[in-house]
Amino acid sequence: MAVRKFKPTTPGQRHKIIGTFEEITASVPEKSLVYGKCSTGGRNNVGKMTMRYLGGGHKRKFRLIDFKREKDGVPAVVKTIEYDPNRSARIALLFYADGEKRYIIAPNGLQVGSTLMSGKDAAPEIGNALPLENIPVGTVIHNIELRPGQGALLVRSAGNFAQLTSREGRYCVIKLPSGETRQILSACKATVGSVGNSDHALESSGKAGRSRWLGRRPHNRGVVMNPVDHPMGGGEGRQSGGHPRSRKGLYAKGLKTRAPKKQSNKYIIERCNKK
């Protein structure tokens, strides 16, 4: 994995930094694992715009990703590493011994031809999915479940990883990429290793057109609007806009939005934003 920089032959090329795609081995997805993805353009069922700054973009096909990894004890061979337009990470196509094909998030260091396993008897090696109770303390993990059998919800984007730090009874203590430390049931599954395509954080689009290709329309700031349109609008000349807030008046910086009596608070040992 690496990134490419370009000679500034045009204004758009001057700041453009993109990935090399050198790890990708197939350009066409597995037909049985994709379906068409409809784009709403930010409109609801009567055509009214309910989400601003969305629309356009290249057509995408949605790849069905296996976040559950419930085929325990069945070995699978990595056939291809592919690009997925719907996420920052790369995906890997697995051919299981019983003939089934599935996509998974490709971890860092996964090679075509590798054999993967899932279940409590699998070895704690890169790409294998195990219950947390069977993973050695200190292991780097990703694709973590919050409830047994629910499917992975945490640590799925490019370059991310969490660490299994300790065990406390029925729970394992996990340090998440945000810095938060929390308890998760030992029966929940996680995948060993970190998510691949770690150079994604170094990429730079270089021009506004690339945002349009991704379906993002121009975003205008609240301070340039009129008072009737935004709480931060109006004023003679350039004004600071007052306290940063949303269009509906909610403070944008420093306002606590997490419910104080949220049920999962008891599992959080240390918050990510602790000073």
C-alpha positions as CSV (number, residue, x, y, z in Angstrom):
1,M,0.0,0.0,0.0
2,A,1.2,3.4,-0.9
3,V,0.0,6.7,-2.3
4,R,0.7,8.5,-5.6
5,K,1.5,12.2,-6.0
6,F,1.3,13.9,-9.3
7,K,3.2,16.6,-11.2
8,P,1.2,19.9,-11.1
9,T,0.3,19.9,-14.8
10,T,-3.1,21.2,-13.9
11,P,-4.6,22.9,-10.8
12,G,-6.5,19.7,-10.0
13,Q,-3.3,17.6,-10.2
14,R,-1.3,19.9,-7.9
15,H,-2.7,18.7,-4.6
16,K,-4.0,15.3,-5.7
17,I,-2.9,12.3,-3.7
18,I,-4.6,9.0,-4.3
19,G,-3.8,5.3,-3.5
20,T,-1.9,3.1,-5.9
21,F,-4.4,0.2,-5.9
22,E,-1.4,-2.1,-6.2
23,E,-3.0,-4.7,-3.8
24,I,-6.2,-5.0,-5.9
25,T,-6.3,-8.2,-7.9
26,A,-9.7,-8.1,-9.6
27,S,-11.6,-5.3,-11.3
28,V,-15.1,-6.9,-11.6
29,P,-17.0,-7.9,-8.5
30,E,-18.5,-11.3,-7.9
31,K,-21.9,-11.1,-9.6
32,S,-23.8,-13.2,-7.0
33,L,-22.7,-10.8,-4.2
34,V,-23.7,-7.5,-5.6
35,Y,-27.0,-5.7,-6.3
36,G,-28.0,-2.2,-7.5
37,K,-27.9,0.7,-5.1
38,C,-30.5,3.4,-5.5
39,S,-29.5,7.0,-4.8
40,T,-32.1,9.4,-3.4
41,G,-30.3,12.7,-4.0
42,G,-31.4,13.7,-0.5
43,R,-35.1,13.7,-1.5
44,N,-38.0,11.9,0.4
45,N,-40.9,10.0,-1.1
46,V,-42.7,13.2,-2.3
47,G,-39.6,14.6,-3.9
48,K,-38.9,17.2,-1.1
49,M,-35.3,17.8,-0.2
50,T,-34.8,16.6,3.4
51,M,-30.9,16.3,3.3
52,R,-28.9,19.1,1.9
53,Y,-25.6,18.8,-0.1
54,L,-26.3,15.3,-1.5
55,G,-26.8,14.2,-5.0
56,G,-25.2,13.2,-8.2
57,G,-22.1,10.9,-8.0
58,H,-21.1,7.8,-9.9
59,K,-23.3,4.8,-10.0
60,R,-22.5,2.2,-7.4
61,K,-23.2,-1.5,-6.9
62,F,-23.5,-2.6,-3.3
63,R,-21.3,-5.5,-2.2
64,L,-22.8,-7.8,0.4
65,I,-20.2,-8.0,3.2
66,D,-20.2,-10.9,5.7
67,F,-19.8,-9.1,9.1
68,K,-21.1,-12.2,11.1
69,R,-18.5,-14.8,10.0
70,E,-20.7,-17.5,11.3
71,K,-19.4,-20.3,9.1
72,D,-17.4,-21.8,12.0
73,G,-15.0,-24.6,11.2
74,V,-15.2,-24.3,7.4
75,P,-11.9,-23.2,5.8
76,A,-12.0,-20.4,3.2
77,V,-9.4,-19.4,0.6
78,V,-8.8,-15.8,-0.3
79,K,-9.5,-15.5,-4.0
80,T,-9.2,-11.8,-4.7
81,I,-8.7,-8.4,-3.0
82,E,-11.1,-5.9,-4.5
83,Y,-12.0,-2.2,-4.4
84,D,-15.4,-1.3,-2.8
85,P,-16.9,2.1,-3.6
86,N,-19.1,2.0,-0.6
87,R,-16.3,2.0,2.1
88,S,-12.8,3.2,2.7
89,A,-11.4,-0.3,3.3
90,R,-10.7,-3.0,0.6
91,I,-12.7,-6.2,0.6
92,A,-11.6,-9.8,0.1
93,L,-13.5,-12.5,-1.7
94,L,-13.5,-15.9,0.1
95,F,-14.2,-19.3,-1.5
96,Y,-15.3,-21.6,1.3
97,A,-14.7,-25.4,1.2
98,D,-18.4,-26.1,0.8
99,G,-18.6,-23.9,-2.3
100,E,-20.0,-20.7,-0.9
101,K,-18.6,-17.3,-1.7
102,R,-18.5,-14.3,0.6
103,Y,-16.9,-10.9,0.9
104,I,-15.1,-9.7,4.1
105,I,-13.3,-6.6,5.0
106,A,-9.7,-7.1,4.0
107,P,-7.3,-6.9,7.0
108,N,-3.8,-5.4,6.6
109,G,-1.3,-8.0,5.3
110,L,-3.9,-10.5,3.9
111,Q,-2.6,-12.2,0.8
112,V,-4.4,-14.0,-2.1
113,G,-4.2,-17.7,-1.5
114,S,-4.3,-17.5,2.3
115,T,-6.6,-19.8,4.2
116,L,-9.0,-18.3,6.8
117,M,-11.1,-19.8,9.5
118,S,-13.7,-18.6,12.0
119,G,-14.9,-20.0,15.3
120,K,-13.5,-20.8,18.7
121,D,-11.1,-23.4,17.3
122,A,-9.4,-21.0,14.8
123,A,-5.9,-19.8,15.4
124,P,-5.5,-16.1,16.4
125,E,-4.0,-15.2,13.0
126,I,-4.6,-12.3,10.6
127,G,-8.1,-12.5,9.1
128,N,-9.5,-15.3,11.4
129,A,-12.6,-14.5,13.4
130,L,-12.8,-15.7,17.0
131,P,-14.8,-15.1,20.1
132,L,-13.0,-12.5,22.3
133,E,-12.6,-15.2,25.0
134,N,-10.3,-17.1,22.6
135,I,-8.1,-14.2,21.6
136,P,-4.9,-13.6,23.5
137,V,-4.7,-10.4,25.6
138,G,-2.8,-7.6,23.8
139,T,-3.9,-8.8,20.3
140,V,-4.8,-6.1,17.7
141,I,-8.4,-6.7,16.4
142,H,-11.1,-5.2,14.2
143,N,-14.7,-6.0,13.1
144,I,-15.9,-6.2,16.7
145,E,-19.5,-7.3,17.6
146,L,-21.5,-5.6,20.4
147,R,-23.9,-8.5,20.8
148,P,-23.1,-12.2,20.1
149,G,-24.3,-13.1,16.6
150,Q,-25.3,-9.5,15.7
151,G,-22.5,-8.9,13.3
152,A,-19.5,-6.6,13.5
153,L,-20.3,-2.9,14.2
154,L,-17.1,-1.5,15.5
155,V,-13.7,-0.8,13.9
156,R,-14.5,-1.3,10.2
157,S,-12.9,1.6,8.4
158,A,-9.5,1.8,6.6
159,G,-6.5,1.6,8.8
160,N,-8.4,1.2,12.1
161,F,-7.7,-1.2,14.9
162,A,-8.6,-1.9,18.5
163,Q,-6.7,-3.8,21.2
164,L,-7.8,-6.4,23.6
165,T,-6.3,-5.1,26.9
166,S,-7.7,-7.4,29.6
167,R,-10.5,-9.7,30.8
168,E,-13.0,-9.1,33.7
169,G,-15.4,-12.0,34.3
170,R,-17.7,-12.4,31.4
171,Y,-16.4,-9.3,29.7
172,C,-13.3,-8.3,27.8
173,V,-11.9,-4.7,28.0
174,I,-11.2,-3.2,24.6
175,K,-9.4,0.0,23.7
176,L,-11.1,1.5,20.7
177,P,-9.5,3.7,18.0
178,S,-11.1,6.8,19.5
179,G,-9.3,6.2,22.8
180,E,-12.4,5.0,24.6
181,T,-12.0,1.9,26.8
182,R,-15.1,-0.2,27.2
183,Q,-16.3,-3.7,28.2
184,I,-17.7,-6.1,25.6
185,L,-19.1,-9.6,26.2
186,S,-16.5,-12.3,25.7
187,A,-18.9,-14.3,23.5
188,C,-18.8,-11.6,20.9
189,K,-16.6,-12.2,17.8
190,A,-13.8,-10.1,16.5
191,T,-11.3,-10.5,13.6
192,V,-7.6,-10.6,14.3
193,G,-5.4,-7.8,12.7
194,S,-6.0,-4.2,11.6
195,V,-8.2,-3.0,8.7
196,G,-6.2,-2.7,5.5
197,N,-5.7,0.3,3.2
198,S,-4.1,2.3,6.0
199,D,-2.9,5.0,3.6
200,H,-6.4,6.1,3.0
201,A,-5.9,8.9,5.6
202,L,-3.1,10.4,3.4
203,E,-5.3,10.8,0.3
204,S,-6.3,14.3,-0.9
205,S,-9.0,14.8,-3.6
206,G,-7.2,17.8,-5.2
207,K,-10.3,19.3,-6.7
208,A,-14.0,19.9,-6.1
209,G,-15.0,17.6,-8.9
210,R,-13.9,14.5,-7.1
211,S,-16.4,15.3,-4.3
212,R,-19.1,15.6,-7.0
213,W,-18.1,12.1,-8.2
214,L,-18.7,10.8,-4.7
215,G,-22.2,12.4,-4.6
216,R,-21.3,15.4,-2.4
217,R,-22.7,18.8,-3.5
218,P,-21.2,22.2,-2.5
219,H,-21.7,22.9,1.2
220,N,-22.2,26.6,2.2
221,R,-21.4,27.9,5.6
222,G,-23.9,29.3,8.1
223,V,-22.0,32.6,8.5
224,V,-22.5,33.5,4.8
225,M,-26.3,33.1,5.1
226,N,-29.0,35.6,6.1
227,P,-30.4,35.7,9.6
228,V,-33.6,34.2,8.4
229,D,-31.7,31.1,7.1
230,H,-29.3,30.4,9.9
231,P,-28.6,31.5,13.5
232,M,-25.0,32.5,12.5
233,G,-26.1,34.5,9.5
234,G,-26.3,38.2,8.9
235,G,-24.2,41.2,10.1
236,E,-22.4,44.0,8.3
237,G,-19.2,42.8,6.6
238,R,-17.6,39.7,7.8
239,Q,-18.9,38.7,11.3
240,S,-17.7,35.8,13.4
241,G,-21.2,34.4,13.6
242,G,-21.4,34.1,17.4
243,H,-21.4,30.8,19.1
244,P,-21.0,27.9,16.6
245,R,-24.4,26.2,16.2
246,S,-26.5,24.2,13.8
247,R,-29.2,25.6,11.6
248,K,-31.7,24.6,14.3
249,G,-29.8,26.4,17.1
250,L,-28.0,23.4,18.7
251,Y,-24.5,24.3,19.8
252,A,-22.0,22.6,17.5
253,K,-18.9,22.6,19.8
254,G,-18.9,21.4,23.4
255,L,-22.6,20.5,23.8
256,K,-23.0,17.0,25.3
257,T,-25.4,15.0,23.1
258,R,-25.0,11.6,24.7
259,A,-28.0,10.6,26.8
260,P,-27.0,10.8,30.5
261,K,-28.9,7.6,31.4
262,K,-28.0,5.6,28.3
263,Q,-28.1,1.9,29.0
264,S,-24.6,1.2,27.7
265,N,-22.9,3.8,29.9
266,K,-22.1,1.2,32.5
267,Y,-19.9,-0.7,30.0
268,I,-17.7,2.4,29.3
269,I,-14.7,2.5,31.5
270,E,-13.0,5.6,30.1
271,R,-14.5,8.0,27.6
272,C,-12.6,9.0,24.5
273,N,-12.9,12.8,25.2
274,K,-11.7,12.6,28.8
275,K,-9.4,15.5,29.6
